[in-house]
Amino acid sequence: MDTLYFLVQQTMFFSIPLLVVALGGMFSERSGVVNIALDGTMIIGAFSSILFINIFQEALPGQPILLLAILIAAATGMIVSLAHAYASVNMKSDQVISGTAINMFAPAFAIYVVRMIRTTQQIPFVNQFRIDSVPILGDIPVLGGLFFKNTYITTYLGFLILVLAWIVLYKTRFGLRLRACGEHPQAADSVGVNVYRMRYAGVLISGALAGLGGLVFVIPTSTNFNATVSGYGFLALAVLIFGQWKPVRVLVAAFFFGLMKTIASAYSGIPFLANLGISSDLYKMIPYIATLIVLAFTSRKSQAPRAEGIPYDKGGR
């Protein structure tokens, strides 16, 4: 039973950031803007929030500083995404190139700034955010050990974002307009919807969630930030495609890839896998092999928003 608890908890740690970032990508692409800058935005979000924790962790207790760091990660993610939104919406530039530029800029910026401040590129922090057991809920047989022990606030935040994303996308006027801009922007414009504004909103929400995802990735899995999120932004794109740009499917895809990542990173804690004698390098390849296989079989049937990646010219036809 301890092995099952370990496996589920580790899968949560790896799946929740994938879920949050993929949902962010969903908002951007549902509005019609391709956002491959998720990885770079994650790095900037993690960098700013972990640096904040590093500076103030002695002055503030554990959970309040984490909540403030969440706000900082989301805010910096939005700031970075503004550049992508301006290039994609106003300048009508190639959205892939714009996203690639951010992905190249982010780690270089993080390393440069940290070395200017600390002379090394690592930002250490004390992990005082783990919740040993949620009051009352942690005492529930089986479920308490699976979901309410050795956990983090960020885990429950991820599920909250999933619920809110579904409600916003399918149950609000904003969500209807956002989806319309990603499918038929000319039709949306003809009934008075400001396509530029909606696409900006989609990209900004995407940036906020990607920046938050950077923090959510680092907190449970490390005690320092080293200017990388291990390619999680690109893996989140695979989750988004596999999830067909739909929140519930994205959840399933995130947990599938999270399980693969857990096997790759924590196989030594699973007796059955540890005793197989397989090289650790092979385990590390599992998430990426799984990504290639899944995308090979699902990409043909993918139903991306029709106007995704196509700049909208209000004065054109």
C-alpha positions as CSV (number, residue, x, y, z in Angstrom):
1,M,0.0,0.0,0.0
2,D,2.9,2.4,0.7
3,T,4.1,1.9,-2.9
4,L,0.6,2.8,-4.2
5,Y,0.6,6.0,-2.0
6,F,4.1,6.9,-3.3
7,L,3.1,6.3,-6.9
8,V,-0.1,8.4,-6.7
9,Q,1.6,11.2,-4.8
10,Q,4.5,11.4,-7.2
11,T,2.2,11.3,-10.2
12,M,0.3,14.3,-8.8
13,F,3.5,16.2,-8.5
14,F,4.3,15.7,-12.1
15,S,0.8,15.8,-13.5
16,I,-0.5,19.0,-12.0
17,P,2.0,21.4,-13.6
18,L,1.3,19.7,-17.0
19,L,-2.4,20.2,-16.4
20,V,-2.0,23.9,-15.5
21,V,0.3,24.8,-18.4
22,A,-1.7,22.8,-20.9
23,L,-4.9,24.5,-19.8
24,G,-3.0,27.8,-20.3
25,G,-2.1,26.8,-23.8
26,M,-5.7,25.8,-24.5
27,F,-6.9,29.3,-23.8
28,S,-4.4,30.9,-26.1
29,E,-5.0,28.4,-29.0
30,R,-8.8,28.5,-28.5
31,S,-8.5,32.2,-29.2
32,G,-6.6,31.5,-32.4
33,V,-3.0,32.2,-31.2
34,V,-0.5,29.3,-31.2
35,N,1.6,29.5,-28.0
36,I,4.7,27.4,-28.1
37,A,6.3,29.9,-25.7
38,L,4.9,27.9,-22.7
39,D,8.3,26.5,-21.8
40,G,9.9,30.0,-21.7
41,T,7.0,31.5,-19.8
42,M,7.3,28.7,-17.2
43,I,10.9,29.5,-16.7
44,I,10.3,33.2,-16.2
45,G,7.4,32.4,-13.8
46,A,9.5,29.9,-11.8
47,F,12.5,32.3,-11.8
48,S,10.6,35.3,-10.4
49,S,8.6,33.4,-7.8
50,I,11.5,31.3,-6.5
51,L,13.7,34.3,-6.3
52,F,10.9,36.0,-4.2
53,I,10.8,33.0,-1.9
54,N,14.6,32.9,-1.6
55,I,14.6,36.6,-0.5
56,F,11.7,36.6,1.9
57,Q,11.4,33.0,3.1
58,E,13.0,33.9,6.5
59,A,10.6,36.8,7.1
60,L,7.3,35.0,6.1
61,P,5.9,31.6,7.2
62,G,5.5,28.8,4.7
63,Q,2.0,28.9,3.1
64,P,1.5,32.7,2.9
65,I,4.8,33.2,1.1
66,L,3.8,30.4,-1.3
67,L,0.5,32.1,-2.0
68,L,2.3,35.4,-2.7
69,A,4.7,33.5,-5.0
70,I,1.8,32.1,-6.9
71,L,0.6,35.6,-7.7
72,I,4.0,36.7,-8.7
73,A,4.5,33.7,-11.0
74,A,1.2,34.4,-12.7
75,A,1.8,38.1,-13.0
76,T,5.3,37.7,-14.6
77,G,3.9,35.0,-16.9
78,M,1.3,37.6,-18.1
79,I,4.0,40.2,-18.7
80,V,6.1,37.8,-20.8
81,S,3.0,36.8,-22.8
82,L,2.3,40.4,-23.6
83,A,5.2,40.4,-26.0
84,H,3.9,37.3,-27.7
85,A,0.4,38.7,-27.9
86,Y,1.7,42.0,-29.4
87,A,3.8,40.2,-32.0
88,S,1.0,37.8,-32.9
89,V,-2.0,40.0,-32.8
90,N,-0.8,43.5,-33.6
91,M,2.2,42.8,-35.7
92,K,0.7,39.7,-37.3
93,S,4.1,38.0,-37.1
94,D,4.7,34.3,-37.3
95,Q,3.5,32.9,-34.0
96,V,5.9,30.0,-33.9
97,I,8.9,32.3,-34.4
98,S,7.6,34.7,-31.7
99,G,7.1,31.8,-29.3
100,T,10.6,30.4,-30.1
101,A,12.2,33.7,-29.4
102,I,10.7,33.7,-25.9
103,N,11.8,30.2,-25.3
104,M,15.4,31.2,-26.2
105,F,15.3,34.4,-24.2
106,A,13.9,33.1,-20.9
107,P,16.7,30.7,-19.7
108,A,19.4,33.1,-20.8
109,F,17.7,36.0,-19.0
110,A,17.2,33.9,-15.8
111,I,20.8,32.7,-15.8
112,Y,22.2,36.2,-16.4
113,V,20.1,37.9,-13.7
114,V,20.8,35.2,-11.1
115,R,24.5,35.3,-11.7
116,M,24.4,39.0,-11.4
117,I,22.7,38.6,-8.0
118,R,24.2,35.4,-6.6
119,T,27.3,34.7,-8.8
120,T,25.8,31.2,-9.4
121,Q,22.8,30.2,-11.5
122,Q,21.0,28.3,-8.9
123,I,18.4,29.8,-6.6
124,P,18.0,27.7,-3.5
125,F,14.9,27.7,-1.2
126,V,13.8,25.8,1.8
127,N,10.8,23.6,1.0
128,Q,8.5,24.4,3.9
129,F,5.4,24.0,1.9
130,R,4.6,20.3,2.1
131,I,1.5,19.5,4.0
132,D,2.0,16.3,6.0
133,S,-1.7,15.7,6.4
134,V,-4.8,17.8,5.6
135,P,-6.9,18.1,8.8
136,I,-9.8,15.6,8.9
137,L,-9.5,14.7,5.2
138,G,-6.1,13.1,5.8
139,D,-7.7,10.6,8.2
140,I,-10.0,9.1,5.6
141,P,-9.0,5.5,5.0
142,V,-7.1,4.9,1.7
143,L,-8.3,8.2,0.1
144,G,-6.6,10.2,2.8
145,G,-3.3,8.6,2.2
146,L,-3.6,9.0,-1.6
147,F,-4.7,12.6,-1.9
148,F,-4.5,14.4,1.5
149,K,-1.1,13.4,2.9
150,N,2.4,14.6,1.8
151,T,0.7,17.1,-0.6
152,Y,0.9,20.8,-1.5
153,I,-1.6,23.6,-1.9
154,T,-0.6,23.7,-5.6
155,T,-2.1,20.3,-6.2
156,Y,-5.5,21.5,-5.2
157,L,-5.0,24.7,-7.0
158,G,-4.5,22.7,-10.2
159,F,-7.9,21.0,-9.8
160,L,-9.5,24.3,-9.0
161,I,-8.1,25.8,-12.2
162,L,-9.4,22.8,-14.2
163,V,-13.0,23.4,-12.9
164,L,-12.8,27.1,-13.5
165,A,-11.4,26.6,-17.0
166,W,-14.3,24.3,-17.9
167,I,-16.8,26.7,-16.6
168,V,-15.2,29.7,-18.3
169,L,-14.8,28.0,-21.6
170,Y,-18.3,26.4,-21.9
171,K,-20.6,28.2,-19.5
172,T,-19.8,31.9,-20.0
173,R,-20.2,34.5,-22.7
174,F,-16.5,35.1,-22.6
175,G,-15.7,31.5,-23.3
176,L,-18.2,31.4,-26.3
177,R,-16.6,34.5,-27.8
178,L,-13.1,33.1,-27.2
179,R,-13.9,29.9,-29.0
180,A,-15.6,31.8,-31.8
181,C,-12.4,33.8,-32.4
182,G,-10.4,30.6,-32.7
183,E,-12.9,29.0,-35.1
184,H,-14.4,31.8,-37.2
185,P,-12.9,35.2,-36.3
186,Q,-14.7,36.9,-39.2
187,A,-18.0,35.7,-38.0
188,A,-17.3,36.8,-34.5
189,D,-16.2,40.2,-35.7
190,S,-19.4,40.6,-37.7
191,V,-21.5,40.4,-34.6
192,G,-19.4,42.9,-32.6
193,V,-16.8,40.7,-30.9
194,N,-13.4,42.4,-30.7
195,V,-11.2,39.7,-32.0
196,Y,-8.0,41.4,-31.1
197,R,-9.1,41.9,-27.5
198,M,-10.3,38.3,-27.1
199,R,-7.0,37.0,-28.5
200,Y,-5.1,39.2,-26.1
201,A,-7.2,37.8,-23.3
202,G,-6.5,34.3,-24.4
203,V,-2.7,34.8,-24.5
204,L,-2.6,36.6,-21.2
205,I,-4.6,33.8,-19.5
206,S,-2.2,31.4,-21.1
207,G,0.8,33.4,-19.8
208,A,-0.6,33.5,-16.3
209,L,-1.2,29.8,-16.1
210,A,2.2,28.9,-17.7
211,G,4.0,31.2,-15.3
212,L,2.1,29.6,-12.4
213,G,2.9,26.2,-13.9
214,G,6.6,26.9,-13.6
215,L,6.3,27.4,-9.9
216,V,4.0,24.4,-9.5
217,F,6.6,22.3,-11.2
218,V,9.6,23.4,-9.1
219,I,8.1,23.4,-5.6
220,P,7.3,19.7,-5.1
221,T,10.2,18.3,-7.1
222,S,13.3,20.4,-6.1
223,T,14.9,22.7,-3.5
224,N,16.5,25.0,-6.1
225,F,15.8,26.6,-9.4
226,N,18.4,26.1,-12.1
227,A,16.9,28.1,-15.0
228,T,15.1,25.1,-16.5
229,V,11.8,23.3,-16.2
230,S,13.0,20.2,-17.9
231,G,11.1,20.8,-21.2
232,Y,7.8,20.7,-19.4
233,G,6.4,23.4,-21.6
234,F,6.9,21.3,-24.7
235,L,5.5,18.3,-22.9
236,A,2.4,20.4,-22.0
237,L,1.9,21.1,-25.8
238,A,1.8,17.3,-26.3
239,V,-0.7,17.0,-23.5
240,L,-2.8,19.8,-25.1
241,I,-2.8,18.1,-28.5
242,F,-3.5,14.7,-27.0
243,G,-6.3,16.3,-25.0
244,Q,-7.9,17.8,-28.1
245,W,-8.0,21.3,-26.6
246,K,-10.7,20.2,-24.2
247,P,-10.3,20.5,-20.4
248,V,-11.4,17.0,-19.3
249,R,-9.4,15.3,-22.0
250,V,-6.4,17.5,-21.1
251,L,-6.8,16.2,-17.5
252,V,-6.6,12.6,-18.7
253,A,-3.6,13.3,-20.9
254,A,-1.8,15.2,-18.1
255,F,-2.1,12.2,-15.7
256,F,-1.0,9.8,-18.4
257,F,2.2,11.8,-19.1
258,G,2.6,12.5,-15.4
259,L,2.6,8.8,-14.7
260,M,5.2,8.3,-17.4
261,K,7.4,11.0,-15.9
262,T,6.9,9.4,-12.5
263,I,8.2,6.1,-13.8
264,A,11.2,7.9,-15.3
265,S,12.1,9.9,-12.3
266,A,11.0,7.8,-9.3
267,Y,11.4,4.2,-10.5
268,S,13.9,3.4,-7.8
269,G,11.1,4.0,-5.2
270,I,8.9,1.3,-6.9
271,P,10.2,-2.1,-5.9
272,F,8.9,-3.9,-9.0
273,L,10.6,-1.5,-11.4
274,A,13.8,-1.2,-9.3
275,N,14.3,-5.0,-9.3
276,L,14.1,-5.3,-13.1
277,G,17.7,-4.2,-13.6
278,I,16.9,-1.9,-16.5
279,S,19.3,1.0,-17.2
280,S,18.2,4.3,-15.6
281,D,18.8,5.9,-19.0
282,L,16.0,3.8,-20.5
283,Y,13.6,4.9,-17.8
284,K,14.5,8.6,-18.4
285,M,13.5,8.1,-22.1
286,I,10.0,6.8,-21.3
287,P,8.1,10.2,-21.2
288,Y,9.6,11.3,-24.5
289,I,9.1,7.9,-26.2
290,A,5.5,7.9,-25.0
291,T,5.0,11.4,-26.4
292,L,6.2,10.4,-29.8
293,I,4.0,7.2,-29.9
294,V,0.9,9.0,-28.7
295,L,1.3,12.0,-31.1
296,A,2.0,9.6,-34.0
297,F,-1.4,7.9,-33.4
298,T,-3.5,10.9,-32.4
299,S,-2.2,13.8,-34.5
300,R,-4.1,12.8,-37.6
301,K,-7.4,13.0,-35.8
302,S,-6.6,16.2,-33.9
303,Q,-9.2,18.9,-34.2
304,A,-7.4,22.1,-33.5
305,P,-9.3,25.4,-33.7
306,R,-9.7,26.2,-37.4
307,A,-8.2,29.7,-37.2
308,E,-5.3,28.7,-34.9
309,G,-2.1,30.3,-36.0
310,I,-3.8,32.5,-38.7
311,P,-3.3,36.3,-38.0
312,Y,-6.6,38.2,-38.2
313,D,-6.7,41.3,-40.2
314,K,-9.8,43.3,-39.3
315,G,-9.6,45.3,-42.6
316,G,-9.1,42.2,-44.8
317,R,-11.5,39.5,-45.9
